[in-house]
Amino acid sequence: QFDEILRDETPPVDGEEHLAALTAGDRTFWATTRETFFNTGCNRASLDAIEKAAFVLILEDSDFEIGTVG
């Protein structure tokens, strides 16, 4: 399964490329975005599976320029 994911060259859809960066941003923006996009349907089911997992393996190899904290 991991090999298939790593070989997949399907380009990300709009808004998907740096989705993981949401967790590093402003908490209010994050909460609003989570409520809007992850409250129903496939997104809700996917988030539920991730939140109930014993661990999550992240294969992202890009650095994110989020800003500084403080």
CHARMM-style PDB file with segment names, atoms N, HN, CA, C and O in Angstrom:
ATOM      1  N   GLN     1       0.823  -1.194   0.000  1.00  0.00      PROA
ATOM      2  CA  GLN     1       0.000   0.000   0.000  1.00  0.00      PROA
ATOM      3  C   GLN     1       0.867   1.257   0.000  1.00  0.00      PROA
ATOM      4  O   GLN     1       0.586   2.199  -0.741  1.00  0.00      PROA
ATOM      5  N   PHE     2       1.909   1.283   0.815  1.00  0.00      PROA
ATOM      6  HN  PHE     2       2.138   0.518   1.416  1.00  0.00      PROA
ATOM      7  CA  PHE     2       2.773   2.464   0.869  1.00  0.00      PROA
ATOM      8  C   PHE     2       3.483   2.701  -0.457  1.00  0.00      PROA
ATOM      9  O   PHE     2       3.625   3.841  -0.897  1.00  0.00      PROA
ATOM     10  N   ASP     3       3.931   1.617  -1.094  1.00  0.00      PROA
ATOM     11  HN  ASP     3       3.816   0.690  -0.736  1.00  0.00      PROA
ATOM     12  CA  ASP     3       4.591   1.770  -2.397  1.00  0.00      PROA
ATOM     13  C   ASP     3       3.652   2.404  -3.413  1.00  0.00      PROA
ATOM     14  O   ASP     3       4.061   3.265  -4.192  1.00  0.00      PROA
ATOM     15  N   GLU     4       2.405   1.983  -3.403  1.00  0.00      PROA
ATOM     16  HN  GLU     4       2.072   1.284  -2.770  1.00  0.00      PROA
ATOM     17  CA  GLU     4       1.418   2.557  -4.329  1.00  0.00      PROA
ATOM     18  C   GLU     4       1.214   4.046  -4.057  1.00  0.00      PROA
ATOM     19  O   GLU     4       1.125   4.842  -4.992  1.00  0.00      PROA
ATOM     20  N   ILE     5       1.142   4.413  -2.814  1.00  0.00      PROA
ATOM     21  HN  ILE     5       1.214   3.766  -2.054  1.00  0.00      PROA
ATOM     22  CA  ILE     5       0.972   5.825  -2.447  1.00  0.00      PROA
ATOM     23  C   ILE     5       2.180   6.633  -2.897  1.00  0.00      PROA
ATOM     24  O   ILE     5       2.033   7.720  -3.456  1.00  0.00      PROA
ATOM     25  N   LEU     6       3.365   6.105  -2.656  1.00  0.00      PROA
ATOM     26  HN  LEU     6       3.484   5.222  -2.202  1.00  0.00      PROA
ATOM     27  CA  LEU     6       4.581   6.823  -3.019  1.00  0.00      PROA
ATOM     28  C   LEU     6       4.763   6.944  -4.531  1.00  0.00      PROA
ATOM     29  O   LEU     6       5.334   7.926  -5.005  1.00  0.00      PROA
ATOM     30  N   ARG     7       4.286   5.960  -5.292  1.00  0.00      PROA
ATOM     31  HN  ARG     7       3.822   5.163  -4.906  1.00  0.00      PROA
ATOM     32  CA  ARG     7       4.397   6.005  -6.752  1.00  0.00      PROA
ATOM     33  C   ARG     7       3.298   6.840  -7.402  1.00  0.00      PROA
ATOM     34  O   ARG     7       3.428   7.225  -8.564  1.00  0.00      PROA
ATOM     35  N   ASP     8       2.242   7.120  -6.691  1.00  0.00      PROA
ATOM     36  HN  ASP     8       2.136   6.808  -5.748  1.00  0.00      PROA
ATOM     37  CA  ASP     8       1.110   7.867  -7.253  1.00  0.00      PROA
ATOM     38  C   ASP     8       1.549   9.268  -7.661  1.00  0.00      PROA
ATOM     39  O   ASP     8       2.014  10.048  -6.830  1.00  0.00      PROA
ATOM     40  N   GLU     9       1.399   9.577  -8.931  1.00  0.00      PROA
ATOM     41  HN  GLU     9       1.021   8.943  -9.606  1.00  0.00      PROA
ATOM     42  CA  GLU     9       1.793  10.888  -9.446  1.00  0.00      PROA
ATOM     43  C   GLU     9       0.589  11.783  -9.710  1.00  0.00      PROA
ATOM     44  O   GLU     9       0.711  12.808 -10.380  1.00  0.00      PROA
ATOM     45  N   THR    10      -0.568  11.400  -9.188  1.00  0.00      PROA
ATOM     46  HN  THR    10      -0.667  10.567  -8.643  1.00  0.00      PROA
ATOM     47  CA  THR    10      -1.763  12.211  -9.356  1.00  0.00      PROA
ATOM     48  C   THR    10      -1.552  13.562  -8.682  1.00  0.00      PROA
ATOM     49  O   THR    10      -1.223  13.616  -7.497  1.00  0.00      PROA
ATOM     50  N   PRO    11      -1.737  14.652  -9.424  1.00  0.00      PROA
ATOM     51  CA  PRO    11      -1.543  15.968  -8.803  1.00  0.00      PROA
ATOM     52  C   PRO    11      -2.641  16.247  -7.773  1.00  0.00      PROA
ATOM     53  O   PRO    11      -3.779  15.816  -7.954  1.00  0.00      PROA
ATOM     54  N   PRO    12      -2.314  16.956  -6.706  1.00  0.00      PROA
ATOM     55  CA  PRO    12      -3.328  17.285  -5.703  1.00  0.00      PROA
ATOM     56  C   PRO    12      -4.377  18.229  -6.281  1.00  0.00      PROA
ATOM     57  O   PRO    12      -4.086  19.045  -7.155  1.00  0.00      PROA
ATOM     58  N   VAL    13      -5.592  18.101  -5.779  1.00  0.00      PROA
ATOM     59  HN  VAL    13      -5.828  17.438  -5.069  1.00  0.00      PROA
ATOM     60  CA  VAL    13      -6.650  19.018  -6.194  1.00  0.00      PROA
ATOM     61  C   VAL    13      -6.453  20.343  -5.469  1.00  0.00      PROA
ATOM     62  O   VAL    13      -5.688  20.424  -4.507  1.00  0.00      PROA
ATOM     63  N   ASP    14      -7.143  21.377  -5.932  1.00  0.00      PROA
ATOM     64  HN  ASP    14      -7.764  21.311  -6.713  1.00  0.00      PROA
ATOM     65  CA  ASP    14      -7.026  22.699  -5.309  1.00  0.00      PROA
ATOM     66  C   ASP    14      -7.280  22.610  -3.809  1.00  0.00      PROA
ATOM     67  O   ASP    14      -8.275  22.030  -3.372  1.00  0.00      PROA
ATOM     68  N   GLY    15      -6.388  23.179  -3.036  1.00  0.00      PROA
ATOM     69  HN  GLY    15      -5.580  23.650  -3.391  1.00  0.00      PROA
ATOM     70  CA  GLY    15      -6.535  23.210  -1.590  1.00  0.00      PROA
ATOM     71  C   GLY    15      -6.001  21.986  -0.878  1.00  0.00      PROA
ATOM     72  O   GLY    15      -5.951  21.966   0.352  1.00  0.00      PROA
ATOM     73  N   GLU    16      -5.601  20.969  -1.614  1.00  0.00      PROA
ATOM     74  HN  GLU    16      -5.642  20.985  -2.613  1.00  0.00      PROA
ATOM     75  CA  GLU    16      -5.155  19.723  -1.000  1.00  0.00      PROA
ATOM     76  C   GLU    16      -3.642  19.653  -0.804  1.00  0.00      PROA
ATOM     77  O   GLU    16      -3.163  18.913   0.055  1.00  0.00      PROA
ATOM     78  N   GLU    17      -2.897  20.407  -1.582  1.00  0.00      PROA
ATOM     79  HN  GLU    17      -3.286  21.008  -2.280  1.00  0.00      PROA
ATOM     80  CA  GLU    17      -1.440  20.271  -1.613  1.00  0.00      PROA
ATOM     81  C   GLU    17      -0.781  20.475  -0.248  1.00  0.00      PROA
ATOM     82  O   GLU    17       0.115  19.715   0.120  1.00  0.00      PROA
ATOM     83  N   HSD    18      -1.202  21.465   0.492  1.00  0.00      PROA
ATOM     84  HN  HSD    18      -1.930  22.083   0.193  1.00  0.00      PROA
ATOM     85  CA  HSD    18      -0.582  21.751   1.794  1.00  0.00      PROA
ATOM     86  C   HSD    18      -1.608  21.672   2.920  1.00  0.00      PROA
ATOM     87  O   HSD    18      -1.572  22.460   3.866  1.00  0.00      PROA
ATOM     88  N   LEU    19      -2.513  20.721   2.805  1.00  0.00      PROA
ATOM     89  HN  LEU    19      -2.542  20.081   2.037  1.00  0.00      PROA
ATOM     90  CA  LEU    19      -3.579  20.572   3.793  1.00  0.00      PROA
ATOM     91  C   LEU    19      -3.040  20.368   5.206  1.00  0.00      PROA
ATOM     92  O   LEU    19      -3.609  20.883   6.168  1.00  0.00      PROA
ATOM     93  N   ALA    20      -1.961  19.629   5.331  1.00  0.00      PROA
ATOM     94  HN  ALA    20      -1.499  19.211   4.549  1.00  0.00      PROA
ATOM     95  CA  ALA    20      -1.390  19.382   6.661  1.00  0.00      PROA
ATOM     96  C   ALA    20      -0.934  20.667   7.337  1.00  0.00      PROA
ATOM     97  O   ALA    20      -0.831  20.720   8.562  1.00  0.00      PROA
ATOM     98  N   ALA    21      -0.662  21.695   6.557  1.00  0.00      PROA
ATOM     99  HN  ALA    21      -0.745  21.652   5.562  1.00  0.00      PROA
ATOM    100  CA  ALA    21      -0.197  22.965   7.117  1.00  0.00      PROA
ATOM    101  C   ALA    21      -1.270  23.640   7.965  1.00  0.00      PROA
ATOM    102  O   ALA    21      -0.954  24.524   8.760  1.00  0.00      PROA
ATOM    103  N   LEU    22      -2.527  23.242   7.811  1.00  0.00      PROA
ATOM    104  HN  LEU    22      -2.783  22.524   7.165  1.00  0.00      PROA
ATOM    105  CA  LEU    22      -3.594  23.847   8.618  1.00  0.00      PROA
ATOM    106  C   LEU    22      -3.331  23.688  10.107  1.00  0.00      PROA
ATOM    107  O   LEU    22      -3.663  24.576  10.892  1.00  0.00      PROA
ATOM    108  N   THR    23      -2.745  22.579  10.501  1.00  0.00      PROA
ATOM    109  HN  THR    23      -2.475  21.857   9.863  1.00  0.00      PROA
ATOM    110  CA  THR    23      -2.527  22.336  11.927  1.00  0.00      PROA
ATOM    111  C   THR    23      -1.468  23.245  12.529  1.00  0.00      PROA
ATOM    112  O   THR    23      -1.367  23.349  13.751  1.00  0.00      PROA
ATOM    113  N   ALA    24      -0.675  23.906  11.687  1.00  0.00      PROA
ATOM    114  HN  ALA    24      -0.757  23.821  10.694  1.00  0.00      PROA
ATOM    115  CA  ALA    24       0.372  24.796  12.183  1.00  0.00      PROA
ATOM    116  C   ALA    24      -0.055  26.258  12.179  1.00  0.00      PROA
ATOM    117  O   ALA    24       0.696  27.125  12.625  1.00  0.00      PROA
ATOM    118  N   GLY    25      -1.231  26.532  11.688  1.00  0.00      PROA
ATOM    119  HN  GLY    25      -1.841  25.828  11.326  1.00  0.00      PROA
ATOM    120  CA  GLY    25      -1.687  27.911  11.562  1.00  0.00      PROA
ATOM    121  C   GLY    25      -2.454  28.404  12.777  1.00  0.00      PROA
ATOM    122  O   GLY    25      -2.483  27.753  13.821  1.00  0.00      PROA
ATOM    123  N   ASP    26      -3.063  29.543  12.626  1.00  0.00      PROA
ATOM    124  HN  ASP    26      -3.040  30.073  11.778  1.00  0.00      PROA
ATOM    125  CA  ASP    26      -3.890  30.165  13.661  1.00  0.00      PROA
ATOM    126  C   ASP    26      -5.024  29.226  14.075  1.00  0.00      PROA
ATOM    127  O   ASP    26      -5.697  28.658  13.216  1.00  0.00      PROA
ATOM    128  N   ARG    27      -5.238  29.061  15.363  1.00  0.00      PROA
ATOM    129  HN  ARG    27      -4.691  29.523  16.061  1.00  0.00      PROA
ATOM    130  CA  ARG    27      -6.221  28.098  15.872  1.00  0.00      PROA
ATOM    131  C   ARG    27      -7.655  28.456  15.488  1.00  0.00      PROA
ATOM    132  O   ARG    27      -8.460  27.563  15.225  1.00  0.00      PROA
ATOM    133  N   THR    28      -7.984  29.737  15.451  1.00  0.00      PROA
ATOM    134  HN  THR    28      -7.330  30.463  15.665  1.00  0.00      PROA
ATOM    135  CA  THR    28      -9.345  30.132  15.073  1.00  0.00      PROA
ATOM    136  C   THR    28      -9.608  29.779  13.617  1.00  0.00      PROA
ATOM    137  O   THR    28     -10.660  29.230  13.289  1.00  0.00      PROA
ATOM    138  N   PHE    29      -8.651  30.096  12.737  1.00  0.00      PROA
ATOM    139  HN  PHE    29      -7.797  30.542  13.004  1.00  0.00      PROA
ATOM    140  CA  PHE    29      -8.777  29.742  11.324  1.00  0.00      PROA
ATOM    141  C   PHE    29      -8.874  28.231  11.166  1.00  0.00      PROA
ATOM    142  O   PHE    29      -9.693  27.732  10.395  1.00  0.00      PROA
ATOM    143  N   TRP    30      -8.039  27.509  11.896  1.00  0.00      PROA
ATOM    144  HN  TRP    30      -7.373  27.915  12.523  1.00  0.00      PROA
ATOM    145  CA  TRP    30      -8.042  26.053  11.844  1.00  0.00      PROA
ATOM    146  C   TRP    30      -9.402  25.498  12.253  1.00  0.00      PROA
ATOM    147  O   TRP    30      -9.946  24.626  11.575  1.00  0.00      PROA
ATOM    148  N   ALA    31      -9.949  25.992  13.348  1.00  0.00      PROA
ATOM    149  HN  ALA    31      -9.508  26.700  13.899  1.00  0.00      PROA
ATOM    150  CA  ALA    31     -11.234  25.498  13.843  1.00  0.00      PROA
ATOM    151  C   ALA    31     -12.362  25.788  12.860  1.00  0.00      PROA
ATOM    152  O   ALA    31     -13.225  24.940  12.637  1.00  0.00      PROA
ATOM    153  N   THR    32     -12.358  26.973  12.275  1.00  0.00      PROA
ATOM    154  HN  THR    32     -11.656  27.662  12.456  1.00  0.00      PROA
ATOM    155  CA  THR    32     -13.380  27.333  11.287  1.00  0.00      PROA
ATOM    156  C   THR    32     -13.265  26.445  10.054  1.00  0.00      PROA
ATOM    157  O   THR    32     -14.273  25.966   9.534  1.00  0.00      PROA
ATOM    158  N   THR    33     -12.053  26.226   9.591  1.00  0.00      PROA
ATOM    159  HN  THR    33     -11.234  26.615  10.013  1.00  0.00      PROA
ATOM    160  CA  THR    33     -11.824  25.381   8.417  1.00  0.00      PROA
ATOM    161  C   THR    33     -12.240  23.944   8.696  1.00  0.00      PROA
ATOM    162  O   THR    33     -12.861  23.296   7.853  1.00  0.00      PROA
ATOM    163  N   ARG    34     -11.901  23.455   9.863  1.00  0.00      PROA
ATOM    164  HN  ARG    34     -11.396  23.982  10.547  1.00  0.00      PROA
ATOM    165  CA  ARG    34     -12.285  22.089  10.238  1.00  0.00      PROA
ATOM    166  C   ARG    34     -13.798  21.946  10.259  1.00  0.00      PROA
ATOM    167  O   ARG    34     -14.334  20.966   9.742  1.00  0.00      PROA
ATOM    168  N   GLU    35     -14.480  22.892  10.840  1.00  0.00      PROA
ATOM    169  HN  GLU    35     -14.045  23.688  11.260  1.00  0.00      PROA
ATOM    170  CA  GLU    35     -15.944  22.858  10.908  1.00  0.00      PROA
ATOM    171  C   GLU    35     -16.560  22.904   9.510  1.00  0.00      PROA
ATOM    172  O   GLU    35     -17.541  22.212   9.239  1.00  0.00      PROA
ATOM    173  N   THR    36     -15.986  23.716   8.630  1.00  0.00      PROA
ATOM    174  HN  THR    36     -15.189  24.278   8.851  1.00  0.00      PROA
ATOM    175  CA  THR    36     -16.530  23.887   7.282  1.00  0.00      PROA
ATOM    176  C   THR    36     -16.302  22.666   6.400  1.00  0.00      PROA
ATOM    177  O   THR    36     -17.216  22.224   5.704  1.00  0.00      PROA
ATOM    178  N   PHE    37     -15.098  22.125   6.423  1.00  0.00      PROA
ATOM    179  HN  PHE    37     -14.355  22.484   6.988  1.00  0.00      PROA
ATOM    180  CA  PHE    37     -14.730  21.101   5.448  1.00  0.00      PROA
ATOM    181  C   PHE    37     -14.680  19.671   5.980  1.00  0.00      PROA
ATOM    182  O   PHE    37     -14.654  18.729   5.187  1.00  0.00      PROA
ATOM    183  N   PHE    38     -14.665  19.486   7.284  1.00  0.00      PROA
ATOM    184  HN  PHE    38     -14.686  20.251   7.928  1.00  0.00      PROA
ATOM    185  CA  PHE    38     -14.476  18.143   7.824  1.00  0.00      PROA
ATOM    186  C   PHE    38     -15.615  17.701   8.735  1.00  0.00      PROA
ATOM    187  O   PHE    38     -15.416  16.862   9.613  1.00  0.00      PROA
ATOM    188  N   ASN    39     -16.787  18.249   8.537  1.00  0.00      PROA
ATOM    189  HN  ASN    39     -16.949  18.930   7.823  1.00  0.00      PROA
ATOM    190  CA  ASN    39     -17.906  17.959   9.423  1.00  0.00      PROA
ATOM    191  C   ASN    39     -18.865  16.915   8.857  1.00  0.00      PROA
ATOM    192  O   ASN    39     -19.655  16.341   9.607  1.00  0.00      PROA
ATOM    193  N   THR    40     -18.812  16.655   7.541  1.00  0.00      PROA
ATOM    194  HN  THR    40     -18.171  17.121   6.931  1.00  0.00      PROA
ATOM    195  CA  THR    40     -19.750  15.719   6.928  1.00  0.00      PROA
ATOM    196  C   THR    40     -19.076  14.905   5.827  1.00  0.00      PROA
ATOM    197  O   THR    40     -17.973  15.224   5.383  1.00  0.00      PROA
ATOM    198  N   GLY    41     -19.755  13.862   5.403  1.00  0.00      PROA
ATOM    199  HN  GLY    41     -20.651  13.603   5.764  1.00  0.00      PROA
ATOM    200  CA  GLY    41     -19.352  13.087   4.237  1.00  0.00      PROA
ATOM    201  C   GLY    41     -18.021  12.375   4.362  1.00  0.00      PROA
ATOM    202  O   GLY    41     -17.598  11.978   5.448  1.00  0.00      PROA
ATOM    203  N   CYS    42     -17.374  12.226   3.218  1.00  0.00      PROA
ATOM    204  HN  CYS    42     -17.717  12.549   2.336  1.00  0.00      PROA
ATOM    205  CA  CYS    42     -16.099  11.502   3.124  1.00  0.00      PROA
ATOM    206  C   CYS    42     -15.019  12.159   3.977  1.00  0.00      PROA
ATOM    207  O   CYS    42     -14.217  11.467   4.604  1.00  0.00      PROA
ATOM    208  N   ASN    43     -14.994  13.488   4.004  1.00  0.00      PROA
ATOM    209  HN  ASN    43     -15.646  14.050   3.494  1.00  0.00      PROA
ATOM    210  CA  ASN    43     -13.993  14.182   4.821  1.00  0.00      PROA
ATOM    211  C   ASN    43     -14.170  13.844   6.298  1.00  0.00      PROA
ATOM    212  O   ASN    43     -13.188  13.628   7.009  1.00  0.00      PROA
ATOM    213  N   ARG    44     -15.417  13.796   6.760  1.00  0.00      PROA
ATOM    214  HN  ARG    44     -16.214  13.972   6.183  1.00  0.00      PROA
ATOM    215  CA  ARG    44     -15.692  13.465   8.166  1.00  0.00      PROA
ATOM    216  C   ARG    44     -15.247  12.040   8.473  1.00  0.00      PROA
ATOM    217  O   ARG    44     -14.624  11.787   9.503  1.00  0.00      PROA
ATOM    218  N   ALA    45     -15.570  11.109   7.574  1.00  0.00      PROA
ATOM    219  HN  ALA    45     -16.076  11.315   6.736  1.00  0.00      PROA
ATOM    220  CA  ALA    45     -15.194   9.708   7.775  1.00  0.00      PROA
ATOM    221  C   ALA    45     -13.673   9.553   7.790  1.00  0.00      PROA
ATOM    222  O   ALA    45     -13.131   8.807   8.604  1.00  0.00      PROA
ATOM    223  N   SER    46     -12.996  10.251   6.899  1.00  0.00      PROA
ATOM    224  HN  SER    46     -13.437  10.858   6.237  1.00  0.00      PROA
ATOM    225  CA  SER    46     -11.533  10.184   6.842  1.00  0.00      PROA
ATOM    226  C   SER    46     -10.913  10.752   8.108  1.00  0.00      PROA
ATOM    227  O   SER    46     -10.002  10.151   8.677  1.00  0.00      PROA
ATOM    228  N   LEU    47     -11.401  11.908   8.554  1.00  0.00      PROA
ATOM    229  HN  LEU    47     -12.142  12.395   8.092  1.00  0.00      PROA
ATOM    230  CA  LEU    47     -10.880  12.528   9.769  1.00  0.00      PROA
ATOM    231  C   LEU    47     -11.146  11.645  10.980  1.00  0.00      PROA
ATOM    232  O   LEU    47     -10.301  11.535  11.869  1.00  0.00      PROA
ATOM    233  N   ASP    48     -12.312  11.019  11.019  1.00  0.00      PROA
ATOM    234  HN  ASP    48     -12.998  11.109  10.297  1.00  0.00      PROA
ATOM    235  CA  ASP    48     -12.655  10.130  12.122  1.00  0.00      PROA
ATOM    236  C   ASP    48     -11.681   8.950  12.193  1.00  0.00      PROA
ATOM    237  O   ASP    48     -11.234   8.575  13.277  1.00  0.00      PROA
ATOM    238  N   ALA    49     -11.355   8.370  11.036  1.00  0.00      PROA
ATOM    239  HN  ALA    49     -11.719   8.674  10.156  1.00  0.00      PROA
ATOM    240  CA  ALA    49     -10.408   7.249  11.000  1.00  0.00      PROA
ATOM    241  C   ALA    49      -9.028   7.683  11.478  1.00  0.00      PROA
ATOM    242  O   ALA    49      -8.362   6.954  12.213  1.00  0.00      PROA
ATOM    243  N   ILE    50      -8.604   8.864  11.062  1.00  0.00      PROA
ATOM    244  HN  ILE    50      -9.145   9.456  10.465  1.00  0.00      PROA
ATOM    245  CA  ILE    50      -7.295   9.381  11.471  1.00  0.00      PROA
ATOM    246  C   ILE    50      -7.263   9.638  12.973  1.00  0.00      PROA
ATOM    247  O   ILE    50      -6.297   9.279  13.647  1.00  0.00      PROA
ATOM    248  N   GLU    51      -8.314  10.256  13.497  1.00  0.00      PROA
ATOM    249  HN  GLU    51      -9.099  10.548  12.950  1.00  0.00      PROA
ATOM    250  CA  GLU    51      -8.343  10.595  14.923  1.00  0.00      PROA
ATOM    251  C   GLU    51      -8.427   9.365  15.815  1.00  0.00      PROA
ATOM    252  O   GLU    51      -7.995   9.413  16.967  1.00  0.00      PROA
ATOM    253  N   LYS    52      -8.976   8.261  15.307  1.00  0.00      PROA
ATOM    254  HN  LYS    52      -9.327   8.222  14.372  1.00  0.00      PROA
ATOM    255  CA  LYS    52      -9.094   7.039  16.096  1.00  0.00      PROA
ATOM    256  C   LYS    52      -7.900   6.103  15.921  1.00  0.00      PROA
ATOM    257  O   LYS    52      -7.813   5.077  16.597  1.00  0.00      PROA
ATOM    258  N   ALA    53      -6.985   6.447  15.024  1.00  0.00      PROA
ATOM    259  HN  ALA    53      -7.056   7.280  14.476  1.00  0.00      PROA
ATOM    260  CA  ALA    53      -5.829   5.594  14.748  1.00  0.00      PROA
ATOM    261  C   ALA    53      -4.858   5.588  15.927  1.00  0.00      PROA
ATOM    262  O   ALA    53      -4.755   6.562  16.672  1.00  0.00      PROA
ATOM    263  N   ALA    54      -4.157   4.478  16.077  1.00  0.00      PROA
ATOM    264  HN  ALA    54      -4.241   3.687  15.471  1.00  0.00      PROA
ATOM    265  CA  ALA    54      -3.142   4.381  17.122  1.00  0.00      PROA
ATOM    266  C   ALA    54      -1.956   5.276  16.802  1.00  0.00      PROA
ATOM    267  O   ALA    54      -1.304   5.800  17.706  1.00  0.00      PROA
ATOM    268  N   PHE    55      -1.680   5.449  15.524  1.00  0.00      PROA
ATOM    269  HN  PHE    55      -2.209   5.023  14.791  1.00  0.00      PROA
ATOM    270  CA  PHE    55      -0.623   6.351  15.078  1.00  0.00      PROA
ATOM    271  C   PHE    55      -0.924   6.769  13.646  1.00  0.00      PROA
ATOM    272  O   PHE    55      -1.744   6.150  12.969  1.00  0.00      PROA
ATOM    273  N   VAL    56      -0.264   7.811  13.195  1.00  0.00      PROA
ATOM    274  HN  VAL    56       0.403   8.314  13.745  1.00  0.00      PROA
ATOM    275  CA  VAL    56      -0.418   8.304  11.830  1.00  0.00      PROA
ATOM    276  C   VAL    56       0.974   8.415  11.216  1.00  0.00      PROA
ATOM    277  O   VAL    56       1.867   9.032  11.797  1.00  0.00      PROA
ATOM    278  N   LEU    57       1.154   7.824  10.055  1.00  0.00      PROA
ATOM    279  HN  LEU    57       0.428   7.323   9.583  1.00  0.00      PROA
ATOM    280  CA  LEU    57       2.412   7.910   9.327  1.00  0.00      PROA
ATOM    281  C   LEU    57       2.279   9.003   8.280  1.00  0.00      PROA
ATOM    282  O   LEU    57       1.425   8.916   7.399  1.00  0.00      PROA
ATOM    283  N   ILE    58       3.109  10.026   8.367  1.00  0.00      PROA
ATOM    284  HN  ILE    58       3.803  10.097   9.083  1.00  0.00      PROA
ATOM    285  CA  ILE    58       3.051  11.149   7.438  1.00  0.00      PROA
ATOM    286  C   ILE    58       4.175  11.005   6.430  1.00  0.00      PROA
ATOM    287  O   ILE    58       5.346  10.933   6.802  1.00  0.00      PROA
ATOM    288  N   LEU    59       3.817  10.963   5.145  1.00  0.00      PROA
ATOM    289  HN  LEU    59       2.866  11.022   4.843  1.00  0.00      PROA
ATOM    290  CA  LEU    59       4.790  10.775   4.081  1.00  0.00      PROA
ATOM    291  C   LEU    59       5.161  12.082   3.403  1.00  0.00      PROA
ATOM    292  O   LEU    59       5.868  12.070   2.396  1.00  0.00      PROA
ATOM    293  N   GLU    60       4.705  13.195   3.927  1.00  0.00      PROA
ATOM    294  HN  GLU    60       4.130  13.204   4.745  1.00  0.00      PROA
ATOM    295  CA  GLU    60       4.977  14.516   3.351  1.00  0.00      PROA
ATOM    296  C   GLU    60       6.459  14.823   3.458  1.00  0.00      PROA
ATOM    297  O   GLU    60       7.056  14.672   4.524  1.00  0.00      PROA
ATOM    298  N   ASP    61       7.050  15.254   2.357  1.00  0.00      PROA
ATOM    299  HN  ASP    61       6.565  15.376   1.491  1.00  0.00      PROA
ATOM    300  CA  ASP    61       8.468  15.591   2.396  1.00  0.00      PROA
ATOM    301  C   ASP    61       8.736  17.058   2.069  1.00  0.00      PROA
ATOM    302  O   ASP    61       9.881  17.446   1.834  1.00  0.00      PROA
ATOM    303  N   SER    62       7.689  17.864   2.053  1.00  0.00      PROA
ATOM    304  HN  SER    62       6.760  17.549   2.244  1.00  0.00      PROA
ATOM    305  CA  SER    62       7.838  19.295   1.774  1.00  0.00      PROA
ATOM    306  C   SER    62       7.927  20.081   3.073  1.00  0.00      PROA
ATOM    307  O   SER    62       7.270  19.743   4.057  1.00  0.00      PROA
ATOM    308  N   ASP    63       8.735  21.122   3.072  1.00  0.00      PROA
ATOM    309  HN  ASP    63       9.269  21.397   2.272  1.00  0.00      PROA
ATOM    310  CA  ASP    63       8.783  22.040   4.203  1.00  0.00      PROA
ATOM    311  C   ASP    63       7.703  23.095   4.013  1.00  0.00      PROA
ATOM    312  O   ASP    63       7.405  23.488   2.885  1.00  0.00      PROA
ATOM    313  N   PHE    64       7.122  23.549   5.103  1.00  0.00      PROA
ATOM    314  HN  PHE    64       7.364  23.230   6.019  1.00  0.00      PROA
ATOM    315  CA  PHE    64       6.092  24.571   5.041  1.00  0.00      PROA
ATOM    316  C   PHE    64       6.609  25.853   5.664  1.00  0.00      PROA
ATOM    317  O   PHE    64       7.189  25.828   6.750  1.00  0.00      PROA
ATOM    318  N   GLU    65       6.408  26.948   5.003  1.00  0.00      PROA
ATOM    319  HN  GLU    65       5.936  26.969   4.121  1.00  0.00      PROA
ATOM    320  CA  GLU    65       6.793  28.256   5.526  1.00  0.00      PROA
ATOM    321  C   GLU    65       5.546  28.880   6.144  1.00  0.00      PROA
ATOM    322  O   GLU    65       4.844  29.655   5.494  1.00  0.00      PROA
ATOM    323  N   ILE    66       5.281  28.543   7.382  1.00  0.00      PROA
ATOM    324  HN  ILE    66       5.851  27.914   7.910  1.00  0.00      PROA
ATOM    325  CA  ILE    66       4.065  28.977   8.053  1.00  0.00      PROA
ATOM    326  C   ILE    66       4.243  30.332   8.723  1.00  0.00      PROA
ATOM    327  O   ILE    66       3.280  31.092   8.818  1.00  0.00      PROA
ATOM    328  N   GLY    67       5.398  30.645   9.171  1.00  0.00      PROA
ATOM    329  HN  GLY    67       6.181  30.028   9.094  1.00  0.00      PROA
ATOM    330  CA  GLY    67       5.629  31.873   9.923  1.00  0.00      PROA
ATOM    331  C   GLY    67       6.248  31.529  11.262  1.00  0.00      PROA
ATOM    332  O   GLY    67       6.667  30.396  11.495  1.00  0.00      PROA
ATOM    333  N   THR    68       6.300  32.497  12.121  1.00  0.00      PROA
ATOM    334  HN  THR    68       5.959  33.418  11.931  1.00  0.00      PROA
ATOM    335  CA  THR    68       6.902  32.272  13.424  1.00  0.00      PROA
ATOM    336  C   THR    68       5.843  32.339  14.505  1.00  0.00      PROA
ATOM    337  O   THR    68       4.809  32.989  14.347  1.00  0.00      PROA
ATOM    338  N   VAL    69       6.113  31.667  15.588  1.00  0.00      PROA
ATOM    339  HN  VAL    69       6.952  31.140  15.717  1.00  0.00      PROA
ATOM    340  CA  VAL    69       5.221  31.671  16.739  1.00  0.00      PROA
ATOM    341  C   VAL    69       5.731  32.707  17.718  1.00  0.00      PROA
ATOM    342  O   VAL    69       6.937  32.843  17.926  1.00  0.00      PROA
ATOM    343  N   GLY    70       4.814  33.429  18.312  1.00  0.00      PROA
ATOM    344  HN  GLY    70       3.834  33.318  18.143  1.00  0.00      PROA
ATOM    345  CA  GLY    70       5.271  34.361  19.323  1.00  0.00      PROA
ATOM    346  C   GLY    70       4.729  35.686  19.092  1.00  0.00      PROA
ATOM    347  OT1 GLY    70       5.011  36.610  19.855  1.00  0.00      PROA
TER     348      GLY     70
END
